[in-house]
């Protein structure tokens, strides 16, 4: 009996040791912190594909869900062909709409879950010479979805990107608060929510673009994030033409929506109810709520915009697009 107890104890000790070693190994990043915030310029392509209209520019926000379509976060095995097809559709969409600035969330830079493709490089290729990258999820191994293990994400390198036809001269990242109510081991593998800030020079005017992706599951944390990005918006909009876009993970139709913190402030927004398109951005299969927004200050006037339904099910979100013109000083 003592021998059996010793054997069981030894097995438990080995399993515990393996689990501990795996925990500390898996949560480590693949890249150094200096590689998490990048700004790249292709000077050979600067100005290519840009329509020269002195007072007008276009912007699009799109949570591409790492191009996983309607399978995002589902415990299913995905074929490489799904990602290849969605990537080609996304490239075609950008080529058709020709937005001057594209703000992306949930974009992979070489993750196992999306077959190690640098989606940013593929989407920027030949169209966008100025690229700002903010990595918010860098883990050697993410054991999610939990079951079965064959659908684990594995190595993840993901984040937010701004692609621009106009020069990007500054790139800053504001890391938002983590969820305090979850266990430490959950937090160790969870992504960091970010506000990505870039300064873009458009027709000799400096414009601040804030690209955000707020907490999805914990309301209290999302409220903190909402207040933080609102403070950021106020700071920049007092000095510059400013646009704040992204996935705010809150719909006005839900109970006690955190997006009301911003809407109550009277920020100008691309009001989808006034458009000829549908007023919802999620989910792309059967759109019934709005999680994605474009806000802007009084230095800009909206010329056009709306939900881009042509995107179909490239992602579980639909993109939102807007065209702005600079107001004259007297307006």
C-alpha positions in Angstrom: 0.0 0.0 0.0 2.8 2.4 0.9 4.4 1.7 -2.5 1.2 2.6 -4.3 0.9 5.8 -2.3 4.5 6.7 -3.2 3.9 6.0 -6.8 0.7 8.2 -6.8 2.5 10.9 -5.0 5.4 10.8 -7.5 3.0 11.0 -10.4 1.1 13.9 -8.9 4.4 15.7 -8.2 5.5 15.2 -11.8 2.2 16.4 -13.2 2.3 19.4 -10.9 5.8 20.2 -11.9 5.0 19.9 -15.6 1.9 22.1 -15.2 3.9 24.8 -13.4 6.7 24.7 -15.9 4.2 24.9 -18.8 2.3 27.8 -17.1 5.5 29.9 -16.8 6.7 29.0 -20.3 3.4 29.5 -22.2 2.7 33.0 -20.9 6.0 34.3 -22.0 6.0 36.7 -25.1 7.5 35.7 -28.4 8.9 39.2 -29.1 10.6 41.8 -27.0 8.7 44.9 -25.7 10.5 47.1 -28.2 8.9 45.1 -31.0 5.3 45.6 -29.7 5.0 49.2 -30.9 6.2 49.7 -34.5 6.0 52.4 -37.1 7.1 51.5 -40.6 7.3 53.6 -43.8 7.7 52.4 -47.4 9.1 55.6 -48.9 9.0 54.1 -52.4 5.2 53.8 -52.3 4.4 57.0 -50.4 1.6 58.8 -52.1 0.7 55.9 -54.4 -3.0 55.3 -54.7 -3.9 58.5 -52.9 -6.6 60.7 -54.3 -5.6 64.3 -54.0 -8.6 66.2 -52.7 -7.3 69.0 -50.6 -10.0 69.0 -47.9 -11.3 65.4 -47.9 -10.0 62.1 -46.5 -11.6 58.7 -45.7 -11.2 56.4 -42.8 -12.5 52.9 -42.0 -12.5 50.9 -38.7 -12.7 47.2 -38.9 -12.4 44.4 -36.2 -11.3 41.7 -38.6 -11.3 39.0 -36.0 -8.0 37.6 -37.4 -10.0 36.8 -40.6 -11.7 33.9 -39.0 -15.2 34.8 -40.2 -18.1 33.6 -38.1 -15.9 31.0 -36.3 -14.2 33.6 -34.1 -13.5 32.2 -30.6 -15.5 29.1 -31.5 -14.0 25.7 -30.5 -13.7 24.5 -34.0 -10.9 23.5 -36.3 -10.3 26.0 -39.1 -8.9 25.1 -42.5 -6.2 27.3 -43.9 -8.4 27.9 -47.0 -10.8 29.9 -44.8 -8.2 32.4 -43.9 -6.8 32.6 -47.4 -10.2 33.3 -48.9 -11.0 35.9 -46.3 -7.7 37.6 -46.7 -8.2 37.8 -50.5 -11.7 39.3 -49.9 -10.3 41.8 -47.4 -7.6 42.9 -49.9 -10.3 43.3 -52.6 -12.5 45.3 -50.2 -9.7 47.8 -49.4 -8.9 48.0 -53.1 -12.5 48.7 -54.0 -13.3 51.2 -51.2 -9.9 52.9 -51.2 -10.0 54.2 -47.6 -7.1 56.6 -46.9 -6.7 55.3 -43.3 -7.7 51.9 -42.0 -7.9 51.1 -38.3 -7.8 47.4 -37.6 -8.5 45.4 -34.4 -7.8 41.7 -33.8 -5.2 41.4 -36.5 -2.7 38.6 -36.4 1.1 39.1 -37.1 2.1 35.4 -37.3 -0.2 33.4 -35.0 -0.7 29.6 -35.2 -4.4 30.1 -35.1 -4.3 31.9 -38.5 -1.5 29.8 -40.0 1.4 32.1 -39.2 0.4 34.7 -41.8 1.4 38.4 -41.1 -2.1 39.8 -41.9 -0.9 43.4 -41.6 1.8 43.0 -44.2 -0.7 41.3 -46.6 -3.3 44.0 -46.2 -0.9 46.9 -46.4 1.0 45.5 -49.5 0.9 47.8 -52.5 -1.7 50.0 -51.0 -0.5 51.5 -47.6 3.0 52.8 -47.3 2.6 53.9 -43.7 1.9 51.3 -41.0 1.6 51.5 -37.2 1.5 48.3 -35.2 0.5 47.9 -31.6 0.8 44.3 -30.3 -1.6 43.6 -27.5 -1.4 39.8 -27.3 1.9 38.0 -27.3 2.0 34.5 -25.8 3.9 31.4 -26.6 0.8 29.3 -26.1 -2.8 30.2 -25.3 -4.9 27.3 -24.1 -8.1 28.7 -25.5 -10.8 27.6 -26.5 -10.4 25.3 -23.6 -11.7 22.1 -25.1 -10.7 20.1 -27.0 -6.9 20.9 -26.9 -6.7 20.4 -30.6 -8.4 23.8 -31.1 -6.2 25.8 -28.7 -4.9 29.0 -30.2 -1.3 28.1 -29.4 1.3 30.8 -30.3 -0.5 34.2 -30.5 1.0 37.4 -31.8 -1.9 39.8 -32.4 -3.0 43.4 -31.9 -4.2 46.6 -33.6 -2.9 48.3 -36.7 -3.3 51.6 -38.5 -2.7 51.5 -42.3 -2.4 54.9 -44.0 -1.8 56.4 -47.4 -0.8 59.6 -45.6 2.4 60.0 -43.5 2.3 58.9 -39.9 4.7 61.0 -37.9 3.9 59.8 -34.3 2.7 56.6 -32.8 1.8 56.1 -29.1 0.1 53.4 -27.2 -1.9 53.7 -24.0 -2.3 50.3 -22.3 -5.7 50.1 -20.6 -6.5 48.5 -17.2 -6.6 44.8 -17.0 -9.7 42.9 -15.6 -9.2 42.7 -11.9 -12.0 40.3 -11.1 -10.5 37.3 -12.9 -8.0 34.7 -11.5 -4.3 35.5 -11.9 -3.8 32.5 -14.3 -6.6 33.8 -16.6 -5.0 37.3 -16.6 -1.6 35.8 -17.4 -2.9 34.6 -20.8 -5.4 37.4 -21.6 -4.8 40.1 -24.1 -4.0 43.7 -23.1 -6.6 46.2 -24.2 -5.1 49.3 -26.0 -5.7 52.8 -27.2 -3.4 53.2 -30.2 -2.7 56.9 -31.1 -1.2 58.0 -34.4 -0.6 61.5 -35.8 -1.3 61.6 -39.5 -0.3 64.5 -41.8 -3.2 65.0 -44.2 -2.9 67.7 -46.8 -0.4 69.5 -44.5 -2.8 69.3 -41.5 -1.9 67.1 -38.5 -4.8 64.8 -37.5 -4.9 62.6 -34.4 -6.4 59.1 -34.9 -7.2 57.0 -31.9 -7.8 53.3 -32.6 -9.4 51.4 -29.6 -10.5 47.9 -28.6 -12.2 47.9 -25.3 -12.9 45.1 -22.8 -15.6 42.7 -24.1 -16.6 40.6 -21.1 -16.3 42.6 -17.9 -18.6 45.6 -17.7 -16.8 47.5 -14.9 -13.5 47.2 -16.7 -15.1 48.3 -19.9 -16.4 51.4 -18.1 -12.9 52.2 -16.9 -11.6 51.8 -20.5 -14.4 54.0 -21.9 -13.6 56.8 -19.5 -9.9 56.5 -20.2 -10.2 56.8 -24.0 -12.7 59.7 -23.5 -10.0 61.5 -21.5 -7.5 60.7 -24.3 -9.9 62.0 -26.9 -10.5 65.3 -25.0 -6.8 65.8 -24.7 -6.1 65.6 -28.4 -9.3 67.1 -29.7 -8.5 70.3 -27.8 -5.5 70.8 -30.1 -6.0 68.8 -33.3 -8.6 67.5 -35.7 -9.3 64.2 -34.0 -11.0 61.0 -34.9 -11.6 58.1 -32.4 -12.6 54.8 -33.9 -12.7 51.1 -33.0 -14.5 48.3 -31.3 -16.1 49.7 -28.1 -17.8 46.4 -27.3 -21.0 48.1 -26.2 -24.3 48.7 -28.0 -26.8 51.5 -27.1 -29.5 48.9 -27.1 -28.1 46.8 -24.3 -28.9 47.2 -20.6 -26.7 49.9 -18.9 -24.4 50.4 -21.9 -20.9 51.7 -21.3 -21.0 53.5 -24.7 -23.5 56.0 -23.1 -20.5 57.4 -21.2 -19.3 58.8 -24.5 -22.7 59.5 -26.2 -23.8 61.6 -23.2 -20.8 63.9 -23.8 -22.2 64.8 -27.2 -19.3 63.7 -29.3 -20.0 63.9 -33.0 -20.4 60.4 -34.3 -21.1 58.7 -37.6 -24.8 58.1 -36.8 -25.6 54.9 -38.6 -29.4 55.5 -38.1 -29.1 58.4 -40.6 -27.5 56.2 -43.3 -29.0 54.2 -46.1 -27.1 51.2 -44.7 -28.0 49.0 -41.7 -27.3 50.6 -38.3 -25.6 47.5 -36.9 -22.1 46.1 -37.0 -22.3 42.8 -35.1 -22.6 40.0 -35.9 -22.0 40.1 -39.6 -24.1 37.0 -40.1 -27.3 38.6 -38.6 -26.4 42.1 -37.6 -28.4 43.2 -34.5 -26.2 45.4 -32.4 -23.6 48.2 -32.8 -20.2 47.7 -31.3 -18.0 49.7 -33.7 -18.0 53.5 -33.9 -16.3 56.6 -35.4 -16.2 59.7 -33.3 -14.8 63.1 -34.5 -14.4 66.7 -33.3 -15.7 70.0 -34.6 -12.6 70.6 -36.9 -14.1 68.0 -39.2 -17.3 67.6 -41.2 -18.7 64.2 -42.2 -19.4 64.0 -46.0 -20.3 60.4 -46.2 -20.2 57.1 -44.3 -21.9 54.0 -43.0 -21.6 50.3 -42.4 -19.8 48.5 -45.1 -22.1 45.5 -45.7 -20.0 44.4 -48.7 -17.5 43.0 -46.3 -19.9 40.1 -45.7 -18.5 37.5 -43.3 -14.8 38.1 -43.6 -15.1 38.8 -39.8 -17.9 38.5 -37.3 -17.9 42.3 -37.3 -18.8 44.7 -40.1 -16.6 47.7 -40.8 -17.7 51.3 -40.5 -16.4 53.9 -43.0 -16.5 57.7 -43.0 -15.4 60.5 -45.4 -14.5 63.8 -43.8 -13.5 67.2 -45.0 -11.6 69.8 -43.0 -13.8 72.8 -42.0 -12.5 76.2 -43.0 -11.3 78.4 -40.1 -14.5 80.6 -40.2 -16.9 77.6 -40.1 
